[in-house]
Amino acid sequence: MSSPTELGFLPIESCRVDRAVFRNPEQQAEFDRKGYVVMPLLSLGQVDQLVSGYDSIAESLGGASRPEDYNDTYAEFSIIHSRPEFRRQAFDLITSVLGPEAQKVLVDYRPLIANFVNKLPGTGVVPTHQNLSVVDESQYASVSVWVALVDCVLDNGAMSLLEGSHRSLRSRRGMWAYQAFGGIEQGIIDELLTRVEVPAGHAVILDDALVHYSPPNQTDHRRLAIQLVMAPQEVKTLWHQQIGTNEDGLDVQVWEIDERFFFEFWHGDGDDRYGQKVDRITVPSVSLAIEDLQELLGS
Ligand SMILES: O=C(O)CCC(=O)C(=O)O
């Protein structure tokens, strides 16, 4: 059996995060155990503000994304697919509405990446993955504050989460990270996942290292949500850019970046005016077997 390091993950002794995430100790304990907490976070008025803001920014720019930048098998993540001007305005809108509410529950976290996640009818799978790693995960947890802007149920693509996976699957992840789970049949992973259905305005606040998945939207209405990636105020935020391969795996440039890095961000390359190169590392290129995943979860 391969070790966590050979599979691209931190050794288990480096997976302990002591820095508090939640102000409320019960929420902190739940987050430590499961890797996420579900709670009501936005009022329906705030939800309306975000939905109408999304529509009016998109309308003013001729659509959130250009058709050639978005393959609708997958959900439309504005930070990857949308026009740069859409992202700037989306960042301002999401941080102005959600930021203050998130601050009330999190211990000194700051916004880094703001995303609208849109699943048009009949589209929008989000394959099993972990989010980008944007902090040193051996010491800190970045979180995604994901909020439903419509009621989210299985039929329109609610998220499913692999409880506890954040405790041992900590690592450095860039755009390649989706590949780690692509070799395991979805039906097998599904048996390990917990589905979380939530009404509009409810948040799922998850550790970005948590494994999760969401199926396509099979209804006639779009399924819109937001994701605000937040990092502890005091830590440097990172971007891992794959620049090639070598005999040991992926050749990865490590950047220290701020939120502006992602406004002009295409295919894994960000805006270098807002980042500096701080390291160059090799990361194993791994496609896990179910036995590897079970071993990692059990370790
Ligand atoms: O909105 C979804 O269904 C999935 C979102 C997601 O994967 C994420 O925010 O990391």
The ligand as an SDF file (V2000), in Angstrom:
LIG
                    3D

 10  9  0  0  0  0  0  0  0  0999 V2000
  -22.4860   24.0230   -6.0790 O   0  0  0  0  0  0  0  0  0  0  0  0
  -22.1910   22.8380   -6.1430 C   0  0  0  0  0  0  0  0  0  0  0  0
  -23.0130   21.9610   -6.3850 O   0  0  0  0  0  0  0  0  0  0  0  0
  -20.8080   22.3740   -5.8880 C   0  0  0  0  0  0  0  0  0  0  0  0
  -19.9570   23.4680   -5.4280 C   0  0  0  0  0  0  0  0  0  0  0  0
  -18.5940   23.0380   -5.0800 C   0  0  0  0  0  0  0  0  0  0  0  0
  -18.1250   21.9910   -5.3990 O   0  0  0  0  0  0  0  0  0  0  0  0
  -17.8070   23.9490   -4.3000 C   0  0  0  0  0  0  0  0  0  0  0  0
  -18.2850   25.0470   -3.9820 O   0  0  0  0  0  0  0  0  0  0  0  0
  -16.6790   23.5770   -3.9920 O   0  0  0  0  0  0  0  0  0  0  0  0
  1  2  2  0
  2  3  1  0
  2  4  1  0
  4  5  1  0
  5  6  1  0
  6  7  2  0
  6  8  1  0
  8  9  2  0
  8 10  1  0
M  END
$$$$
